[in-house]
Amino acid sequence: MFKPRLLANSASDKPIELYTLGDSRLPKLVLIGGIHGDEPEGSRVVFDFIEAAEEQAPKFKACVLAIPAYNPDGLEKNERTNGHGVDLNRNFPAKDWNQEHRAPRYFPGPHAASEGETQGLVKLLTEAKPFLVVHCHTYIPQVNYTGEASRKWALWIAKNFGHPVTEDIGYPTPGSLGQYCLHDLKTPCVCVELPERVAAPVAWKMLVPALLEIALHGP
């Protein structure tokens, strides 16, 4: 069984666990679930990936850095934001970060990277230099990619997904993980939006086999 290490502590001082799947010397794929606490399906599918990877990890051509419960505060309360009321997917230090938000649930924080969760992930991404970042959510079902370099990965991830591949999610997302990866890290990033209340076995079939293929293939 994989043993996690601490990525960071949440706003309410809960541990955020990071799992290393495969040889840490290999190119990195970062997989994240539970950025928004009211979207537990994304968290669950990352836990399912970790379980599925146990036997196959020795054959991986990529090292998967998996964070299944990035926002434990929100997941515990079934709320979008963390313990400080911050939307963690608007808190990244992207060039387009700003304080404008159309509702309290999108509050981006008092300043970019104000949250410990964000700081921990930014440090990981800066040090690991992944070839791909995938984060799993729940919304209108789609595989959304940020920037042309992300498109090929989105198409791969969407092989069994059964819903559209999109470049534009339909509204601005300043300070999001996708914008940070695109503009600041120049790293391919794919946002998976699972159907709301999707059953765990269905989500597994939609996403896990394709992610395993990417890990087995590498960059």
N, C-alpha and C positions, 0 to 999 in steps of 0.2 A: 504493500500500500504506500502511495506517495505521502511523504511528510511535508507539510507546508512550512514556510517561514513567514515572518512578519513583513509585510510591505509597508504598513503605516498603521496609525490608530485613527479611528473616526472622530468626528466632532464630539461624540459622547464617549470617547475613549474605548471603543470596541476594536478588537484586532481585525485587520484586513489581511487575509491570508493569500499568499502567493505560492503556487505549485510549479515546480520545475519538472517538466516531462521530457525525458530524453537527455542526451549528452549536452551539457552546458557549453561545450566548445563549438557547437553547431550554430548556423544562422538562426536567428530568433523569430518566432511567431508569437505575438502577444494576443491572448484571447481573454475577453472581459465580459462578465455578466453582472447584472444588478446595479448598474449606474443609477437607475431610477428605482426607488424602493417599491413603487406601485406597479412594477413590471417584473414580477417574480419568475415568469416563464424564461426570461433570458438568463437569470441566475441558475435556474434548475438545469437548463440545457448545457451550461458550462460544467456543472457538477457531473452531469451524465457523460460529457466528453472525457473528463478526468478518469472516470470509472472505466470507460471503453478503452482508454489509452494504456491502461495498466499492462496488458499483454503485448501491445504493439510498440510501445515506446523504445525498446532496444533497436527496432528497425527504422526508427524515424531518421529522416535526413534533415530535420529541423528540430530545434529545441523549443518546445511550447511553454511559454510562461503564462500560466492560467490564473486568473483572478475571478473566482466564481461569484463572490459577494462583495463587490466594490463599495457598496453603500449599505453597510449593515444597520445603520440607524434607520434609514428609510425602509429597508426590508422588514425590520422588526415591527414598524408601525404602519406598513402598507402606505407610505407617503413618498412622493416623488423626491423630496429634498432630504438633505442630511440633517443632523441634529442642530445645526445653526440656521436651518431654513434656506440653505443654498442649493440651487440646481447644479449639481456637480458637472453636468454636461454643458454648462455655460461659464464655468470657472477656470477653464484652461487659459494659459497666457498666450493665446493666439494674437496675431497682429490686429485682428478685427474685434477683440474683446471690448465691450462697452457696458455701461450700467443700464442701458435701456432694456425694459422687459414689460411684456404686455399683461402679466398677471403675477401675483406673489410666488406661484409655484415655479416660475422661471427666473427668480432672483439670482443674478450671477455672482453675488458676493460683494463685499465692500471694495475689493480690488481683485485683479487677476491672480489666480493661484493663492487665494487667501486661505484655502482649506488644506488641512493635513492630508486628506485623501488625494487631492490634486498634486500636492508637492511630492508625495510618495510615488505616484504614477509618472509624473514628469521626470523624476530622478531615474526611475527604471527605464523609461523610453530613451532618455538621453544616454544612459550608459549601455543599454543593450543594443541600440541601433537596429531595431527589428526590420525585416524585409516586408512585414505585413502586420497590421493591427486590425483585429476584428472585435467589434463590440455588439452585444446581443440585447435587444430591447423588445418591447411589445407595442405595436401601433397598427397602422394600416399595413398589411403584410407586403413586404418588399425587401429586396436586397439593394441597398443604396450605397453607391461608391462616391468617394471624394477625389476628384482629379483623374485624368486619363490613365495614369499609371496604376490606378486601383481597379480599372475596368476588367482586366483579364481575371483578377482574383474574384471579383463579384460574379462574373459568369461561371467560374468554377464552383463557387460556393452555392450558386443558385441551381445547380444541376438537378437536384431532387426537391427543390424548394416549392415549385409550383405557383409562384407569384412573380410579379415583374421585377426586372432589374432596372434601377433608376439612377440618374445622375443628380437630379434635383428633388429633394424631399418635399418641396412645396412651400417652404417658408424659411426666413433667415435663421441661422443658428450661430450667431457670433459667440466666440469663446468656447465652441464645442470641441470635442476630441478630434472630430474630422477636420475642422478648420485648422486646429493646431498641427495635426499631422501634415496637412497639405501645405500650409503657408510657412510654417516654422521648421518642421523636421524634414519636409520633403519625403515623407514616408507614405506608402500606400495604406489606405484605411477603408474598411468596409463596415457599414452599419447594417446589421440584420434586424429587421422588424418582424417578429413572429406574430401570428394571429393572437388576439386576446383570448385568454382562457384555453389555449391549445393544450390538448392532452399530452402528457409527457412522452408516451410512445410515438405520437405523431410528430412532435417537435424533434425527437431523436432521428427519425427517418428523414425529415426535411433537411437536417443540418449536419448531424454528427458524421455520417459517412464521408461527405465532401471535405470536412475539416481534417479527418483522419488521412484522407488521400493527400491533402496538401502537406501535412506533417511528414508523411512517408515519402513524398516526392521532393520536398524542399524548394528553395527559391529557383 
